[in-house]
Amino acid sequence: MQVKPSTQPVVVSIPVSHYDDTESAKAARKQLKAAIYSVLFEMDVPAVCAINQASLTLYAARRTSGIVVNIGFHATSVVPILRGKVMREVGVKVVGQGALKLTGFLKELMQQQNMNYESLFTVRTLKENLCYVAADYEAELSKDTEASFEVSGEGWFTLSKERFQTGEILFQPLMGGIHAMGLHQAVALCMDHCQAAAVMGDDGWFKTVVLAGGTACLPGLPERLEKELRKICPVAISNGIRVIPPPYGIDSAWFGAKLISNVSCCAS
């Protein structure tokens, strides 16, 4: 980047801690943070600010309060944040599925159709360019959803029902052999805990849900999640629920860091 380290404070994105983390997990996170600080200060960086990715994505959406659903590589975190602070006493929910599970499920579906491909990169490319989340899964099954995409070096691939079946395991995990609650159920549970916390002066902060992560960019996901939440949440919560897609796509956390990088308190 041709930047002189001694002239630039640094904002670092770190993993969010969970309310039920083991002592070893907490120790590992502290060790990671200390190692990052040590390396940066050895480079003569004048100041370092460590912020979790969920908070950065929320800032990118021009908000300081809400629930961030971060669909990571191995797992999905549902993170309640109030006025910039992660509400660990309410609980950070973790769903045992992430981008890798979706890619793996699409791989299985393609194998069932005897599709040949060279690597998992091909499957991931097809997921990112052809897959979407259906507004109504049962209704989508009766539609013609065939579409094709050319993967460089491998030629054209055509998917049909696989396009929306891949993302459906976020809401119906058992379809992919995953024993976990659906994404909408995890978010609804988090909302219920936030309401029970009864924060004085603000009873609707948790009704804004911001999506984060590459898989969260799947078309149709925000609308489907919002629809499912309105279905299962009590009226007191469902009124006013809004699900926002990643504000800057896969770069949302980076843009969040960019927005706060000039805040003086960040560089202390």
C-alpha positions as CSV (number, residue, x, y, z in Angstrom):
1,M,0.0,0.0,0.0
2,Q,3.1,2.2,0.2
3,V,1.9,3.7,3.5
4,K,4.4,4.7,6.2
5,P,3.1,2.8,9.3
6,S,4.4,5.4,11.8
7,T,2.0,8.0,10.3
8,Q,-1.2,6.0,10.2
9,P,-3.5,4.8,13.1
10,V,-5.0,1.4,12.3
11,V,-8.6,0.1,12.7
12,V,-8.6,-3.7,13.1
13,S,-11.6,-6.0,12.7
14,I,-11.6,-8.8,15.3
15,P,-14.0,-11.8,15.9
16,V,-17.0,-11.0,18.1
17,S,-17.1,-12.8,21.5
18,H,-20.1,-14.9,22.4
19,Y,-21.9,-14.8,25.7
20,D,-21.3,-18.6,26.3
21,D,-17.7,-18.6,25.2
22,T,-15.5,-21.0,27.2
23,E,-12.6,-19.7,29.2
24,S,-10.2,-21.1,26.6
25,A,-12.1,-19.3,23.8
26,K,-11.9,-16.0,25.8
27,A,-8.2,-16.6,26.4
28,A,-7.6,-17.3,22.7
29,R,-9.3,-14.1,21.7
30,K,-7.3,-12.1,24.1
31,Q,-4.1,-13.7,22.8
32,L,-5.1,-12.9,19.2
33,K,-5.8,-9.3,20.1
34,A,-2.5,-9.0,22.0
35,A,-0.5,-10.5,19.1
36,I,-2.1,-8.1,16.6
37,Y,-1.3,-5.1,18.8
38,S,2.3,-6.4,19.3
39,V,3.0,-6.8,15.6
40,L,1.5,-3.4,14.7
41,F,3.3,-1.5,17.4
42,E,6.6,-3.1,16.4
43,M,5.9,-1.5,13.0
44,D,5.7,1.9,14.9
45,V,1.9,2.3,14.3
46,P,0.9,5.3,16.5
47,A,-2.5,3.9,17.6
48,V,-4.7,0.8,17.1
49,C,-8.5,0.5,17.4
50,A,-10.0,-3.0,17.5
51,I,-13.7,-3.4,16.6
52,N,-15.7,-6.5,15.7
53,Q,-17.0,-7.0,12.2
54,A,-20.6,-6.9,13.2
55,S,-20.3,-3.3,14.6
56,L,-18.4,-2.2,11.5
57,T,-21.2,-3.4,9.3
58,L,-23.8,-1.7,11.4
59,Y,-21.8,1.6,11.1
60,A,-21.7,1.1,7.3
61,A,-25.5,1.1,7.4
62,R,-25.4,4.5,9.2
63,R,-26.7,3.0,12.4
64,T,-25.4,2.4,15.9
65,S,-28.2,0.1,17.1
66,G,-29.7,-3.0,15.7
67,I,-29.2,-6.7,15.2
68,V,-26.4,-7.8,12.8
69,V,-26.7,-11.2,11.1
70,N,-23.2,-12.0,10.0
71,I,-23.1,-15.1,7.8
72,G,-19.5,-16.2,8.1
73,F,-17.5,-19.0,6.5
74,H,-18.2,-21.7,9.1
75,A,-21.1,-20.2,11.2
76,T,-23.6,-17.4,11.4
77,S,-23.6,-14.9,14.3
78,V,-26.7,-13.0,15.4
79,V,-25.3,-10.0,17.2
80,P,-27.5,-7.4,19.1
81,I,-25.8,-4.0,19.3
82,L,-27.2,-1.0,21.2
83,R,-25.6,2.4,20.8
84,G,-22.4,0.8,19.4
85,K,-22.1,-1.7,22.3
86,V,-22.5,-5.5,21.7
87,M,-25.2,-6.6,24.2
88,R,-23.5,-9.8,25.4
89,E,-25.8,-9.9,28.4
90,V,-28.7,-10.4,25.9
91,G,-26.7,-13.0,24.1
92,V,-24.9,-13.4,20.7
93,K,-26.6,-16.3,19.0
94,V,-24.6,-18.7,16.8
95,V,-26.1,-20.8,14.1
96,G,-24.0,-23.7,13.0
97,Q,-24.0,-23.0,9.3
98,G,-22.2,-20.6,7.1
99,A,-21.0,-20.0,3.5
100,L,-19.1,-23.3,3.4
101,K,-22.3,-25.3,4.3
102,L,-24.2,-23.7,1.4
103,T,-21.4,-24.3,-1.0
104,G,-21.2,-27.9,0.1
105,F,-24.9,-28.4,-0.3
106,L,-24.8,-27.0,-3.8
107,K,-22.0,-29.4,-4.6
108,E,-24.2,-32.3,-3.4
109,L,-27.1,-31.1,-5.6
110,M,-24.8,-30.8,-8.6
111,Q,-23.4,-34.3,-8.0
112,Q,-27.0,-35.7,-8.0
113,Q,-27.4,-34.2,-11.4
114,N,-24.1,-35.7,-12.6
115,M,-22.5,-32.3,-13.2
116,N,-18.8,-32.4,-13.6
117,Y,-16.5,-29.6,-12.3
118,E,-12.9,-29.2,-11.4
119,S,-12.9,-27.7,-8.0
120,L,-15.0,-26.2,-5.1
121,F,-14.1,-22.8,-6.5
122,T,-16.4,-23.6,-9.5
123,V,-19.3,-24.5,-7.2
124,R,-18.7,-21.3,-5.1
125,T,-18.7,-19.2,-8.3
126,L,-22.0,-20.7,-9.4
127,K,-23.5,-20.1,-6.0
128,E,-22.4,-16.4,-6.1
129,N,-23.7,-15.9,-9.6
130,L,-26.8,-18.1,-10.0
131,C,-28.3,-18.8,-6.5
132,Y,-31.0,-16.8,-4.7
133,V,-33.4,-17.2,-1.9
134,A,-37.0,-17.9,-2.8
135,A,-39.8,-15.7,-1.3
136,D,-42.0,-18.9,-1.1
137,Y,-40.1,-22.2,-1.4
138,E,-43.0,-24.4,-2.2
139,A,-44.3,-22.0,-4.9
140,E,-40.8,-21.8,-6.4
141,L,-40.7,-25.5,-7.0
142,S,-43.4,-25.3,-9.7
143,K,-41.6,-22.5,-11.6
144,D,-39.1,-22.6,-14.5
145,T,-36.0,-21.4,-12.7
146,E,-33.3,-22.6,-15.2
147,A,-30.4,-20.3,-15.7
148,S,-26.8,-20.7,-17.0
149,F,-23.4,-19.2,-16.2
150,E,-20.0,-19.6,-17.8
151,V,-17.1,-20.4,-15.4
152,S,-13.8,-19.3,-16.8
153,G,-11.8,-22.4,-18.0
154,E,-14.7,-24.8,-17.4
155,G,-17.4,-23.7,-19.7
156,W,-21.2,-23.3,-19.2
157,F,-23.2,-24.7,-16.3
158,T,-27.0,-24.8,-16.0
159,L,-28.8,-24.9,-12.7
160,S,-32.5,-25.1,-12.1
161,K,-34.1,-25.9,-8.7
162,E,-30.5,-25.9,-7.2
163,R,-30.5,-22.2,-7.5
164,F,-32.9,-21.6,-4.7
165,Q,-32.6,-25.0,-2.9
166,T,-29.0,-24.0,-1.9
167,G,-30.1,-20.9,0.1
168,E,-33.2,-22.6,1.5
169,I,-31.1,-24.5,4.1
170,L,-30.7,-21.2,5.9
171,F,-34.4,-21.5,6.8
172,Q,-34.7,-25.3,6.6
173,P,-31.4,-26.6,7.8
174,L,-32.5,-30.3,7.8
175,M,-32.6,-30.1,4.0
176,G,-28.8,-30.0,4.2
177,G,-28.5,-32.5,7.0
178,I,-27.9,-29.7,9.5
179,H,-29.3,-30.0,13.0
180,A,-29.7,-26.4,13.9
181,M,-32.4,-23.7,14.2
182,G,-33.3,-21.8,11.1
183,L,-31.9,-18.3,10.6
184,H,-35.3,-16.7,11.2
185,Q,-35.7,-18.6,14.4
186,A,-32.3,-17.5,15.7
187,V,-33.0,-13.9,14.9
188,A,-36.5,-14.1,16.4
189,L,-35.1,-15.6,19.6
190,C,-32.5,-12.8,19.8
191,M,-35.3,-10.2,19.3
192,D,-37.3,-11.8,22.1
193,H,-34.3,-11.6,24.5
194,C,-33.8,-7.9,23.5
195,Q,-37.4,-7.1,24.3
196,A,-37.2,-8.9,27.6
197,A,-34.1,-6.8,28.5
198,A,-36.4,-3.8,28.6
199,V,-33.8,-1.1,27.8
200,M,-35.1,2.2,29.1
201,G,-36.1,4.8,26.6
202,D,-35.7,2.6,23.5
203,D,-38.0,-0.4,22.9
204,G,-37.5,-0.8,19.1
205,W,-33.8,-0.7,18.6
206,F,-33.6,-4.4,17.8
207,K,-36.2,-4.3,15.0
208,T,-33.6,-3.2,12.5
209,V,-31.7,-6.2,11.2
210,V,-28.5,-5.6,9.1
211,L,-27.1,-8.5,7.0
212,A,-23.3,-9.0,6.7
213,G,-21.1,-11.4,4.8
214,G,-20.7,-12.6,1.2
215,T,-23.6,-15.2,1.5
216,A,-25.8,-12.4,2.9
217,C,-25.6,-10.9,-0.6
218,L,-27.8,-13.7,-2.1
219,P,-30.8,-12.0,-3.9
220,G,-34.1,-12.4,-2.0
221,L,-32.5,-13.1,1.4
222,P,-33.5,-9.8,3.1
223,E,-37.1,-10.0,1.9
224,R,-37.5,-13.7,2.9
225,L,-36.0,-13.1,6.4
226,E,-38.2,-10.2,7.0
227,K,-41.3,-12.2,5.8
228,E,-40.4,-15.1,8.1
229,L,-39.8,-12.9,11.1
230,R,-43.1,-11.2,10.7
231,K,-44.7,-14.6,10.6
232,I,-43.3,-16.0,13.8
233,C,-42.7,-12.9,16.0
234,P,-45.5,-11.6,18.2
235,V,-47.3,-8.5,17.0
236,A,-45.5,-6.3,19.5
237,I,-42.2,-7.2,17.8
238,S,-43.2,-7.8,14.2
239,N,-44.6,-4.3,13.6
240,G,-41.6,-2.2,12.5
241,I,-39.2,-5.1,11.6
242,R,-36.9,-4.1,8.8
243,V,-34.1,-6.3,7.2
244,I,-31.4,-4.4,5.4
245,P,-29.0,-6.1,2.9
246,P,-25.2,-5.7,3.3
247,P,-24.9,-1.9,2.7
248,Y,-21.7,-2.2,0.7
249,G,-21.9,-5.9,-0.3
250,I,-19.0,-8.0,0.8
251,D,-17.0,-4.8,1.6
252,S,-19.5,-3.5,4.2
253,A,-17.2,-4.0,7.2
254,W,-14.4,-2.2,5.4
255,F,-16.7,0.8,4.6
256,G,-17.8,0.8,8.3
257,A,-14.1,1.1,9.3
258,K,-13.6,3.9,6.8
259,L,-16.6,5.8,8.2
260,I,-15.3,5.8,11.7
261,S,-11.6,6.1,10.9
262,N,-11.6,9.9,11.4
263,V,-13.3,9.7,14.8
264,S,-10.7,10.9,17.3
265,C,-11.9,8.5,20.1
266,C,-11.2,5.6,17.8
267,A,-7.5,6.3,17.6
268,S,-6.9,6.4,21.4
